[in-house]
Amino acid sequence: MFGLGAETFYVVINKVIAKWFKGKELALAFGISLAFGRFGTAAAFMLSPRIVEGAEKWTTAGWFGVMLALIGFIAFFIYAIFDLRFDKVAGDQTEEEETEDFSFKDFVLLMKNKSFIYITLLCILFYSAVFPFLGFAADFLQNKFGFSETLAGDVTTILPYGTILFTPLFGWFTDFKGKNASVMIIGSILLIIVHLTFSLTSLSPYVPLFLLGVAFSLVPAAMWPSVARIVEENRLGTAYGFMFTVQNFGLMGIPMIMGKVLDSTNKGITPQMVKDGVASYDYTYTILMLAVIGILGIVFAVLLKREDKVSGFGLELPNKAENR
């Protein structure tokens, strides 16, 4: 039920942003939305260890989550007022587009769009190399660098805090300067560098985590607005829904594979040994696997840029109409 609510929200919010800001500061709007989401991620890493340390432990944490959900519910009603006004100003055309029935033909047409296929595959691979890492990041920092549980949670927030600053900034850049496909390539390259650094060196984790935050700002800031450029508006909900569906196959499978790789490369080491401080997990091959996923991602980022020259969607042009 938690996953159903979360993914439905992401699909709808992307369609809503595209509805309000297409032809305007679309990438900046996506960037600000993502920045708020990343702030929530950072807060979770910092607050979770501290909340469960209290007397009530998980009960307190549960009620804290309920409070946040209620705030979001109230925010929805405030948004709905603005959206109703928007529809009245925009006229009947917007309402017809929003209420158009799903057709299997829409899905077939999406599958014939090479640019959409490439950006979807990039989406799967890029997010599969970031979100699963976040799930393991605190444990990785504790085992490789000897961080405490609280410190590991705090240091991990470097990534989402970096995206809070840079995602709107890169969104503004693509709105006024364009280069969406190029920005996705640069972000994919940074992702590979970060995971190679984590897996093959013992450099301080602060700089790589910051660079991962930059990469995690570059690609989404260019990716989600680009979908609105390559897919017709009346199929945009279907497109985002499909992308989130296939993305979640990666987010489901990659952590399982990471766990198996970690187990197979740390034979004889038990969780109790790690807890007692007499052993630690070696994450070298587990993180190296994510670097390989990043390399596959950059292949589709390059193919997307090459296809854009043929399709003429103009992903390298500014998002804002008056700047094209």
C-alpha positions in Angstrom: 0.0 0.0 0.0 2.9 2.3 0.8 4.4 1.7 -2.7 1.1 2.1 -4.4 0.6 5.5 -2.9 4.1 6.8 -3.4 4.4 5.8 -7.1 0.9 7.1 -8.0 1.9 10.4 -6.4 5.1 10.6 -8.5 3.3 9.9 -11.8 0.6 12.5 -11.1 2.9 15.2 -9.9 5.1 14.9 -13.0 2.1 15.2 -15.2 0.9 18.2 -13.2 4.2 20.0 -13.5 4.3 19.4 -17.2 0.7 20.7 -17.5 1.5 23.9 -15.7 5.0 24.8 -17.0 5.4 23.3 -20.5 6.9 26.0 -22.7 7.9 28.0 -19.6 10.5 27.2 -16.9 9.7 23.5 -17.0 13.0 22.1 -15.9 13.3 24.7 -13.1 9.8 23.6 -11.9 10.9 19.9 -12.0 14.1 20.9 -10.2 12.4 22.7 -7.4 9.9 19.8 -6.9 12.8 17.3 -6.8 14.7 19.5 -4.4 11.9 19.4 -1.9 11.7 15.6 -2.3 15.5 15.3 -1.7 15.2 17.5 1.4 12.7 14.9 2.7 15.3 12.1 1.9 18.0 14.0 3.7 15.8 14.7 6.7 14.9 11.0 6.9 18.6 10.0 7.1 19.3 12.5 9.8 16.1 12.2 11.9 15.5 8.4 11.7 18.4 7.4 14.0 17.6 10.1 16.5 13.8 9.5 16.6 14.2 5.8 17.3 16.6 6.5 20.1 13.8 8.1 22.2 11.8 6.3 24.9 8.9 5.5 22.6 11.2 4.4 19.7 9.2 3.1 16.7 5.9 4.4 18.0 7.2 8.0 17.9 8.6 7.4 14.5 5.3 6.1 13.2 3.3 9.1 14.5 5.9 11.4 13.1 5.3 9.8 9.7 1.5 10.3 10.1 2.0 14.0 10.9 4.0 14.4 7.7 1.4 12.6 5.6 -1.3 14.8 7.1 0.6 18.0 6.1 0.9 16.6 2.6 -2.8 15.9 2.5 -3.6 19.5 3.5 -1.2 20.7 0.8 -3.0 18.7 -1.8 -6.3 20.6 -1.1 -4.5 23.9 -1.3 -3.0 22.8 -4.7 -6.5 21.6 -5.9 -7.9 25.2 -5.5 -5.1 26.6 -7.7 -5.6 23.8 -10.3 -9.4 24.4 -10.5 -8.7 28.0 -11.2 -6.1 27.0 -13.8 -8.6 24.9 -15.7 -11.1 27.7 -15.7 -8.6 30.1 -17.2 -7.3 27.6 -19.7 -10.8 26.6 -20.8 -12.3 23.3 -21.9 -9.3 22.1 -23.9 -7.2 21.4 -20.8 -10.1 19.5 -19.2 -10.5 17.3 -22.3 -6.8 16.5 -22.4 -6.8 15.6 -18.7 -9.8 13.3 -18.8 -8.9 11.5 -22.0 -9.3 7.7 -21.6 -6.3 5.4 -21.7 -5.9 3.6 -25.0 -3.6 0.7 -25.7 -2.7 2.5 -28.9 -1.0 5.2 -26.8 1.2 2.6 -25.3 2.1 1.1 -28.7 3.0 4.5 -30.1 5.3 5.1 -27.1 7.1 1.9 -27.8 7.7 3.1 -31.4 9.4 6.2 -30.1 13.1 5.5 -30.0 13.9 8.6 -27.9 11.4 7.5 -25.3 12.8 4.0 -25.2 16.4 5.3 -24.7 15.4 7.8 -22.0 13.4 5.1 -20.2 16.4 2.7 -20.3 18.6 5.5 -19.0 16.1 6.1 -16.3 16.1 2.5 -15.1 19.9 2.2 -15.1 20.7 5.6 -13.6 18.2 5.3 -10.7 19.3 1.7 -10.2 22.8 2.9 -9.6 21.8 5.6 -7.1 18.8 4.7 -5.0 20.0 1.1 -4.1 23.3 2.7 -3.1 21.5 5.1 -0.8 19.9 2.1 0.9 23.4 0.5 1.5 25.3 3.8 2.0 25.1 4.1 5.8 26.2 0.5 6.2 28.9 1.0 3.6 30.3 4.0 5.4 30.3 2.2 8.7 32.2 -0.8 7.3 34.7 0.9 5.0 35.4 4.1 7.0 34.4 3.1 10.5 31.7 5.7 10.9 29.2 5.4 13.7 25.5 4.8 12.8 24.5 8.4 13.5 27.5 9.9 11.6 27.0 7.6 8.6 23.4 8.8 8.4 24.5 12.4 8.6 27.2 12.0 6.0 24.9 10.3 3.6 22.8 13.5 3.6 25.5 15.1 1.6 24.0 13.5 -1.5 20.4 14.7 -1.1 21.5 18.1 0.2 23.6 18.6 -2.8 20.6 17.9 -5.1 18.6 20.5 -3.2 21.0 23.2 -4.3 22.0 21.9 -7.8 18.8 20.4 -9.3 16.9 23.8 -9.5 20.1 25.4 -10.8 20.6 22.8 -13.5 16.9 23.0 -14.3 17.2 26.7 -14.8 20.3 26.1 -17.1 18.4 23.7 -19.4 15.4 26.0 -19.5 17.4 28.9 -20.9 20.4 27.2 -22.5 19.1 23.8 -23.4 21.6 20.9 -23.8 19.3 18.4 -22.1 20.9 15.3 -23.7 24.4 16.6 -23.1 23.6 17.2 -19.4 22.4 13.6 -19.0 25.6 12.3 -20.5 27.7 14.5 -18.1 25.7 13.3 -15.1 26.1 9.6 -16.2 29.9 10.1 -16.4 30.0 11.6 -12.9 28.0 8.6 -11.6 30.6 6.2 -13.0 33.5 8.1 -11.6 31.9 8.2 -8.1 31.3 4.4 -7.9 34.8 3.6 -9.2 36.2 5.9 -6.5 34.1 4.2 -3.8 35.0 0.7 -5.0 38.6 1.0 -5.9 40.1 3.7 -3.6 40.0 4.6 0.0 39.6 8.3 -0.5 37.5 10.3 1.9 33.8 9.7 1.1 32.8 13.4 1.4 33.9 14.5 -2.1 32.5 11.4 -4.0 29.2 11.8 -2.2 29.1 15.5 -3.2 29.8 14.6 -6.8 27.1 11.9 -6.7 24.7 14.6 -5.5 25.8 16.7 -8.6 25.2 13.7 -10.9 21.8 13.1 -9.2 21.0 16.7 -9.9 22.1 16.8 -13.5 20.3 13.7 -14.9 16.8 14.2 -13.3 16.9 18.0 -14.0 17.2 17.2 -17.7 15.4 13.8 -17.9 11.9 14.6 -16.7 11.4 17.8 -18.7 12.8 16.0 -21.8 10.0 13.4 -21.6 7.5 16.3 -21.9 9.3 17.3 -25.1 9.3 13.9 -26.8 5.8 12.7 -25.8 2.5 14.3 -26.7 0.7 15.8 -23.7 -2.3 13.5 -23.9 0.1 10.5 -23.6 2.3 12.1 -20.9 0.6 10.4 -18.0 1.0 7.0 -19.7 4.6 7.8 -20.4 5.5 8.7 -16.8 3.5 5.8 -15.5 5.4 3.3 -17.7 8.8 4.9 -16.8 8.1 4.6 -13.1 6.9 1.0 -13.5 10.0 -0.2 -15.3 12.2 1.9 -13.0 10.8 0.1 -10.0 11.8 -3.3 -11.5 15.4 -2.0 -11.2 14.9 -0.7 -7.7 13.4 -4.0 -6.7 16.1 -6.2 -8.4 19.3 -4.4 -7.9 19.3 -4.3 -4.1 18.7 -8.1 -4.1 21.6 -8.6 -6.5 23.8 -6.2 -4.3 23.0 -8.3 -1.3 23.9 -11.5 -3.0 27.2 -10.0 -4.3 28.0 -8.7 -0.8 27.3 -12.2 0.7 29.3 -14.0 -1.9 32.3 -11.7 -1.5 32.3 -11.8 2.3 32.0 -15.5 3.0 32.6 -16.4 6.7 31.7 -12.9 7.9 28.5 -12.8 10.0 26.4 -9.8 11.0 27.3 -10.6 14.7 31.0 -10.4 13.9 30.4 -7.0 12.2 28.4 -5.9 15.2 31.1 -7.0 17.6 33.7 -5.1 15.6 35.8 -8.1 14.9 35.1 -8.0 11.1 33.7 -5.7 8.4 32.1 -6.1 5.1 34.1 -5.5 1.9 31.9 -3.5 -0.5 34.4 -3.4 -3.4 32.6 -5.7 -5.9 29.1 -4.6 -4.7 29.9 -0.9 -5.6 31.8 -1.9 -8.7 28.6 -3.5 -10.0 26.9 -0.1 -9.7 29.7 1.4 -11.8 29.0 -1.2 -14.5 25.3 -0.3 -14.4 26.4 3.4 -14.9 28.4 2.5 -17.9 25.4 0.8 -19.5 23.4 4.0 -18.7 25.8 6.3 -20.5 25.4 4.1 -23.6 21.7 5.0 -23.8 22.4 8.6 -22.9 24.7 8.8 -26.0 22.1 7.0 -28.1 19.4 9.5 -27.0 21.5 12.4 -28.1 22.2 10.8 -31.4 18.6 9.9 -32.0 17.6 13.5 -31.2 19.4 14.7 -34.3 17.2 12.4 -36.3 13.9 12.8 -34.5 14.1 16.6 -34.3 12.6 16.8 -30.8 15.1 19.5 -29.9 16.4 18.2 -26.6 19.5 20.4 -27.0 17.3 23.5 -27.4 16.1 25.6 -24.4 13.0 24.4 -22.7 11.6 27.9 -22.5 9.7 28.5 -25.7 10.8 32.2 -26.2 14.5 31.1 -26.0 14.2 28.5 -28.8 
